[in-house]
Amino acid sequence: MDFDNLNKKKKEHCSSESNNCSSERNDCSGENDNRSGENDNHSGENDNHSGENDNRRGEALRAQYSDKIDNSRNKSDNRSGEALRAQFSDERDDCRCESPISTEETKKVIVGANINKKMLELGSNRSEIRDLFENGIILKQKYGSDKVYDFSLGNPNIPAPISVKKEIINLINESDGIYLHSYTQAQGNIEARKKIANSLNKKYGADVSFDKIYMTVGAAAGLTITLKSLINEGDEIVVISPYFPEYKVFVENANGKLVVAKSNIDTFYPDMDDLRQKINKNTKAVLINSPNNPTGVFYTEDVIKGIVNVLNEKEKEYNKSIFLISDEPYRELLYVDKKYPFITNYYDNSLVEYSFSKSMSLPGERIGYIVVNKNCSVADELYYAIMGAGRSMGYVCANSLFQYVVSNCIDDNSDINLYKKNKEFLTSRLREIGYKFVEPDGAFYLFVKCPICDDRLFSKTALKYNLLLVPSSSFGISGYVRIAYCVDYDTIKNSIESFRKLYGEVVNEKIN
């Protein structure tokens, strides 16, 4: 029996299923989308799986998850299986038409379908960040939104620049509607790319060429495209701990291996000696993120020069190109008066990954770009490979409307003074209580040392006080929690007493 026959029988006996089961599509469409929201992050490109295959859901999919959920569940997230079972239990209630196909038959169909097990596991394992966020929704319904302090998700809470709103209205009212919403070139509208290049060159004294810019559906898409274009079987990508969790997903999806180099815990700058040791003959690239998610640490010019020195050494040692990928969605979110070291000015074999999600508060619009350094040893080949990777992954072109919007507002950023105000108040109060952390210079995250060793236990204990804090094990390091302070100022103020009680409990009662 195949899916077509299954669908045919289901349609004959359940002609109204598409209406009665509409919630099934809504419940399932966000599973992959939830994996990526924060670096921009860095996420929402994968919700297309819920489209053309929706008619294959129902009893067959429920039977699959009932049998296989324990095997596909991430050991570090014991709740994911229960959440999925509850989800599909709800779907059974929503579907009022009974399928004439037996459970045993549907099991055979699923086995015969030979679904990609890696993608199944990825889709069914919930992100800890998103899991906390959804727990927050439940807590807010129970206690009231003003009594729940949700620091889980890196979602900008300041408005986009007023120029963005005006530009959207102007484009819609004044532009040719057919042109406005038509496809652009696969690599992006030429005029948009020229404006971006001119802005970068003026701001950073760079030498970016517009024909080495590729417009993307956000930074997450940019990273997946870049990694796909670079990685051959067996290649390794080195990241600095702590790192954005989706890096591992992106690298492994491109058939690469993620290698983690340590940072100095007093600064969260890269440990150059460890970085040097982690780079070997299989290293294809080093991936950095500054200002950093989750620490908020900004890599100064001296830090960048240190990384470049290591790469120069290793390129000579192995007689090969080693690329430096700079992930920069928080580039404009800096609270210190320091020069931002634009990476193409320091290292030839470099690429920049950028998103307007944070700088313009446009995370849902999914718009960004890749810059290939024109001085790269294989600049033309790499750019063509990026175009090929985008093509192979189904990215026809980036959002045409927002290519025009962001390029016409290219030097306008959201007012980050609210983030700075939140940061200063939060850090001063937590320091008074006794919490330890490295002062963040950018982004909107605070990475706090747990008073106990177990970061997941500390995060769980925080829920007693309606505090939603992301355990650092999600970021490749233990013993910390991440606080996303992109929230209302009142949320910060009202949370302090809960932080005080949490600290008192774990310190005084010595929770282990």
C-alpha positions in Angstrom: 0.0 0.0 0.0 1.3 3.5 -0.8 0.5 7.0 0.3 -1.7 7.7 -2.8 -3.9 4.7 -2.0 -4.0 5.7 1.7 -5.0 9.3 0.8 -7.6 8.1 -1.7 -9.4 5.9 0.9 -9.1 8.6 3.6 -10.7 11.2 1.2 -13.6 8.9 0.3 -14.5 8.4 4.0 -13.4 11.8 5.3 -14.4 14.4 2.8 -14.4 17.1 5.5 -11.0 16.2 7.0 -9.3 19.3 5.5 -11.6 21.5 7.6 -11.8 19.5 10.7 -8.1 19.0 10.9 -7.0 22.5 10.1 -5.4 22.8 13.5 -3.2 19.8 12.7 -1.5 21.8 10.0 -1.1 24.9 12.3 0.2 22.8 15.2 2.8 21.1 13.0 3.9 23.9 10.8 6.0 25.6 13.5 8.1 22.6 14.6 11.0 23.3 12.3 10.4 27.1 12.3 10.9 27.1 16.1 14.4 25.7 15.7 15.9 28.9 14.5 14.3 32.2 15.8 17.2 33.7 17.8 20.6 34.6 16.0 18.5 35.9 14.1 18.6 34.3 14.8 19.4 32.8 12.7 15.9 30.5 12.0 12.4 30.1 10.6 13.3 28.8 7.1 12.3 25.3 7.6 8.5 25.5 8.0 7.9 24.5 4.4 7.7 20.8 5.5 4.1 21.3 6.6 2.9 22.3 3.1 2.6 19.7 0.4 2.8 16.8 2.7 0.0 17.8 5.0 -2.3 15.3 3.4 0.0 12.5 4.5 -0.6 13.2 8.1 -3.3 11.7 10.3 -3.3 8.2 11.7 -0.2 7.1 9.7 2.0 9.9 11.2 0.5 9.3 14.7 1.3 5.6 14.5 4.9 6.5 13.5 5.4 8.8 16.4 3.7 6.5 18.9 6.2 3.8 18.0 9.3 5.9 17.4 9.2 8.9 19.6 11.3 7.4 22.4 14.1 6.7 19.9 14.0 10.1 18.3 13.8 12.1 21.5 16.9 14.1 22.5 18.2 12.7 25.8 18.8 16.2 27.1 15.1 17.1 26.7 13.0 14.5 28.3 9.9 16.6 27.8 10.0 16.6 24.0 8.4 13.1 23.6 5.6 13.9 26.0 5.0 17.2 24.1 4.8 15.4 20.8 2.5 12.7 22.2 0.2 15.4 23.6 0.3 17.2 20.3 -0.8 14.1 18.3 -3.3 13.2 21.0 -4.9 16.6 20.4 -4.9 16.0 16.7 -6.9 12.7 17.2 -9.5 14.7 19.0 -9.6 17.4 16.2 -10.0 14.8 13.5 -13.6 13.7 13.7 -13.6 11.4 10.7 -12.2 7.9 11.4 -9.9 6.4 8.8 -10.9 3.0 7.4 -7.2 2.1 7.3 -6.0 0.0 10.2 -3.2 1.0 12.5 -1.1 -2.0 11.3 -1.6 -0.9 7.7 -0.5 2.6 8.4 2.6 1.4 10.2 3.6 -0.5 7.0 3.0 2.6 4.9 5.3 4.7 7.2 8.0 2.0 7.1 7.7 1.8 3.3 7.9 5.6 3.0 11.5 5.5 4.3 11.4 8.9 5.9 14.7 10.6 6.5 15.5 9.6 10.1 17.9 12.4 10.6 15.3 15.0 9.7 12.7 13.2 11.7 14.9 13.4 14.8 15.7 17.0 14.2 12.1 18.0 13.7 10.8 16.0 16.7 13.5 17.2 19.2 12.4 20.5 20.7 14.8 23.4 21.2 15.3 24.1 24.8 14.9 27.8 24.1 11.6 27.4 22.3 10.4 24.9 25.0 11.0 27.5 27.7 9.3 30.1 25.6 6.2 28.0 25.2 6.3 27.2 29.0 6.3 30.9 29.5 3.0 31.2 27.6 1.4 28.7 29.9 2.8 30.4 33.0 1.5 33.8 31.8 -2.0 32.3 31.3 -1.9 30.9 34.9 -0.3 33.8 36.8 -0.6 36.8 34.5 1.9 38.2 32.0 3.2 40.8 34.5 4.2 38.1 37.0 6.2 35.9 34.6 9.7 37.0 33.6 10.5 35.5 30.2 14.1 35.9 29.3 14.2 32.9 26.9 13.9 34.2 23.4 16.1 36.7 21.6 13.2 38.5 19.9 13.8 42.3 19.4 11.3 44.4 21.4 12.1 47.8 20.0 10.4 49.0 16.9 11.9 49.2 13.4 13.2 52.6 12.4 10.4 54.9 11.3 12.0 55.2 7.9 11.3 51.5 7.4 7.6 52.0 7.8 7.6 55.0 5.5 9.6 53.2 2.9 7.2 50.2 2.9 4.2 52.5 2.5 6.0 54.5 -0.2 7.0 51.4 -2.2 3.5 50.0 -2.0 1.8 53.2 -3.0 4.2 54.5 -5.6 5.9 51.5 -7.2 4.7 49.3 -10.0 3.1 46.5 -8.2 4.2 43.9 -10.7 7.8 45.0 -10.5 7.7 45.3 -6.7 6.6 41.8 -6.1 8.4 40.1 -8.9 11.4 37.8 -8.7 14.8 39.5 -8.5 18.0 38.0 -9.7 18.8 34.9 -7.7 21.7 36.7 -6.0 19.6 39.8 -5.3 18.6 43.0 -6.9 21.6 44.8 -8.4 20.8 48.3 -7.0 20.1 46.8 -3.5 23.5 45.1 -3.6 25.2 48.3 -4.7 23.7 50.3 -1.9 24.8 47.7 0.7 28.3 47.6 -0.7 28.6 51.4 -0.7 27.4 51.5 2.9 29.9 48.9 4.1 32.7 50.6 2.3 31.9 54.0 3.7 31.3 52.8 7.3 34.2 50.4 7.7 36.7 51.5 5.1 36.2 48.2 3.4 36.5 47.2 -0.3 33.3 45.2 -0.8 32.2 44.6 -4.3 28.5 44.4 -5.0 29.0 41.5 -7.3 30.2 39.5 -4.4 27.1 40.1 -2.3 24.4 37.5 -2.2 21.0 38.5 -0.7 19.6 35.8 1.7 16.4 34.9 3.6 18.0 36.0 6.8 21.4 35.0 8.4 20.3 31.4 9.1 19.8 30.8 5.4 23.0 32.6 4.6 25.0 30.3 7.0 23.4 27.2 5.6 24.1 28.3 2.0 27.7 29.2 2.9 28.4 25.9 4.7 26.8 24.0 1.8 29.0 25.8 -0.7 32.2 25.1 1.3 32.0 21.7 2.9 33.1 18.5 1.3 32.7 15.1 3.0 35.0 15.0 6.1 35.5 18.7 6.3 35.5 20.3 9.8 34.2 23.7 10.9 35.7 25.1 14.1 33.5 27.2 16.4 34.3 29.0 19.7 32.4 27.9 22.8 29.9 29.0 23.8 28.2 29.1 20.4 24.7 29.4 18.9 23.2 25.9 19.0 22.0 25.9 15.4 25.6 26.0 14.1 25.8 22.3 14.8 22.6 21.7 12.9 23.8 23.7 9.9 27.2 22.1 9.8 26.0 18.6 10.1 23.3 19.2 7.5 26.1 20.1 5.0 27.8 16.8 5.9 30.5 18.5 7.9 31.8 18.0 11.4 31.6 20.6 14.1 34.7 21.1 16.2 34.6 23.2 19.4 37.5 25.4 20.5 37.5 26.7 24.1 37.2 30.3 25.2 38.8 32.0 28.1 36.1 32.0 30.8 37.3 35.3 32.2 36.6 37.1 29.0 34.9 34.6 26.6 37.5 35.6 24.1 38.9 32.6 22.1 41.6 30.6 23.7 44.2 31.0 20.9 46.3 28.0 22.0 43.2 25.7 21.9 42.1 27.2 18.6 45.5 26.5 17.2 45.3 22.9 18.4 41.8 22.4 17.0 42.7 23.5 13.4 44.0 20.6 11.4 44.3 19.3 7.8 40.6 18.7 7.7 39.6 22.2 8.8 37.6 24.1 6.1 36.7 27.2 8.1 36.5 28.9 11.5 33.1 30.4 12.3 33.0 33.3 14.7 30.1 35.4 16.1 30.6 38.9 17.5 28.9 40.4 19.4 28.3 37.0 20.6 25.2 35.0 21.3 25.0 33.9 24.1 27.6 36.0 26.0 27.1 39.5 24.5 30.9 39.7 24.3 32.4 41.8 21.5 35.6 40.7 19.7 37.9 43.7 19.7 40.4 44.4 16.9 43.2 42.7 18.9 41.1 39.6 19.2 40.4 39.5 15.5 44.1 40.0 14.7 44.9 37.1 17.1 42.4 34.8 15.2 43.8 35.9 11.9 47.4 35.2 13.0 46.4 31.6 13.9 44.7 31.1 10.6 47.7 32.5 8.7 50.0 30.1 10.5 47.7 27.1 9.7 47.3 28.0 6.1 51.0 27.9 5.7 51.4 24.7 7.7 48.8 22.8 5.7 49.3 24.7 2.4 45.6 25.2 1.9 43.0 27.9 2.2 41.2 28.0 5.6 38.1 30.3 5.5 37.0 32.7 8.3 33.2 33.1 8.5 32.0 36.0 10.5 28.4 35.8 11.7 27.3 39.4 12.4 23.6 39.8 13.1 24.3 41.9 16.2 27.0 44.1 14.6 25.1 47.3 15.2 24.1 46.4 18.8 27.2 47.8 20.5 27.3 49.6 23.8 30.9 50.6 23.8 32.7 53.2 21.8 35.0 50.9 19.9 35.8 50.3 16.3 34.0 47.3 14.8 36.7 45.2 13.0 35.0 44.4 9.7 36.5 41.0 8.9 37.3 41.5 5.2 39.8 44.2 6.2 41.9 41.7 8.1 41.7 38.3 6.3 41.4 37.6 2.6 39.7 34.2 2.8 36.7 35.6 4.6 33.0 35.8 4.4 30.4 37.9 6.3 26.9 36.6 7.2 24.5 39.4 8.0 20.8 39.8 8.9 18.7 42.9 9.4 16.7 41.1 12.1 18.4 42.8 15.0 19.7 46.0 13.6 16.3 47.0 12.1 14.1 44.8 14.4 12.9 42.8 11.4 13.3 39.2 12.5 10.1 38.0 10.8 10.9 39.5 7.5 13.9 37.2 6.9 16.3 39.4 5.0 20.1 39.5 5.1 23.1 38.9 2.9 26.4 37.1 2.4 29.6 39.0 1.5 32.4 37.1 -0.2 35.7 38.9 0.2 36.8 39.8 -3.4 40.4 39.2 -2.4 39.6 35.6 -1.4 41.9 33.1 -3.2 38.8 31.5 -4.8 36.4 34.5 -4.8 34.7 33.8 -8.1 34.4 30.0 -7.6 33.1 30.5 -4.0 30.5 33.0 -5.1 29.3 30.6 -7.9 29.2 27.8 -5.3 27.1 30.0 -3.0 24.7 30.6 -5.9 24.7 26.9 -6.6 24.0 26.0 -2.9 21.2 28.5 -2.8 19.7 27.0 -5.9 20.1 23.4 -4.6 18.3 24.3 -1.4 15.4 26.0 -3.1 16.1 29.7 -2.4 14.8 31.3 -5.6 15.6 34.8 -4.3 15.3 36.7 -1.1 12.1 38.7 -0.3 11.9 41.2 -3.1 10.0 43.9 -1.2 12.4 43.9 1.7 15.5 43.9 -0.5 14.3 47.4 -1.6 13.2 48.4 1.9 16.5 47.6 3.7 18.7 48.9 0.9 16.8 52.2 0.8 17.1 52.5 4.6 20.6 50.9 4.8 22.1 53.3 7.3 19.1 53.5 9.7 19.0 51.3 12.7 16.6 50.8 15.6 17.3 52.8 18.8 19.2 50.5 21.0 19.1 52.8 24.1 16.3 50.6 25.6 18.6 47.6 25.4 21.4 49.5 27.0 19.1 50.8 29.8 17.9 47.2 30.5 21.5 45.9 30.5 22.8 48.5 32.9 19.9 48.0 35.4 20.0 44.3 35.2 23.7 43.9 35.6 23.9 46.3 38.5 21.1 44.6 40.4 22.3 41.0 39.8 25.8 42.0 40.7 24.5 43.3 44.1 22.7 40.0 44.7 25.9 38.1 44.1 25.6 36.8 40.6 28.8 36.5 38.5 29.1 37.3 34.8 31.3 38.9 32.1 30.0 42.3 31.3 28.4 42.3 27.8 29.5 44.9 25.3 26.8 44.1 22.7 23.8 42.1 21.5 21.1 41.8 24.2 22.2 38.8 26.2 23.7 38.3 29.7 25.5 35.1 30.4 25.4 34.4 34.1 27.4 31.9 36.1 25.1 29.6 38.0 25.7 29.5 41.8 25.5 25.7 41.4 27.2 23.4 38.9 24.1 22.1 37.1 22.7 24.7 34.7 19.6 22.7 33.8 18.8 22.2 37.5 19.3 25.9 38.1 17.0 26.8 35.1 14.4 24.4 36.4 14.6 25.9 39.9 14.2 29.4 38.4 10.8 28.3 37.1 9.5 28.2 40.7 10.0 32.0 40.7 8.5 32.4 37.2 11.9 33.1 35.7 12.6 31.6 32.3 16.4 31.3 31.9 18.1 29.3 29.1 20.6 26.7 30.4 24.1 27.0 28.9 24.3 23.3 28.0 22.4 24.4 24.9 25.4 26.5 23.9 28.1 23.9 24.3 29.2 24.9 27.8 27.9 24.0 31.3 27.4 26.1 34.4 25.7 29.2 33.0 22.3 30.5 32.0 21.5 33.0 29.3 19.2 36.0 30.0 17.8 37.7 26.9 17.1 41.2 28.1 15.3 42.4 25.0 12.1 42.8 27.1 10.1 45.6 28.7 12.0 47.6 31.3 9.2 46.8 33.8 9.8 43.1 33.3 13.5 43.7 34.2 12.6 45.7 37.3 9.9 43.4 38.6 12.1 40.3 38.1 14.8 41.4 40.5 13.1 40.1 43.6 12.6 36.7 42.0 16.3 36.6 41.1 17.1 37.4 44.7 14.9 34.6 46.0 16.3 32.2 43.5 19.9 33.0 44.5 19.0 32.7 48.2 17.5 29.2 47.7 20.3 27.7 45.7 23.1 29.2 47.8 21.6 28.9 51.3 20.0 25.5 50.8 23.0 24.3 48.7 21.0 22.6 45.9 23.1 20.2 44.0 
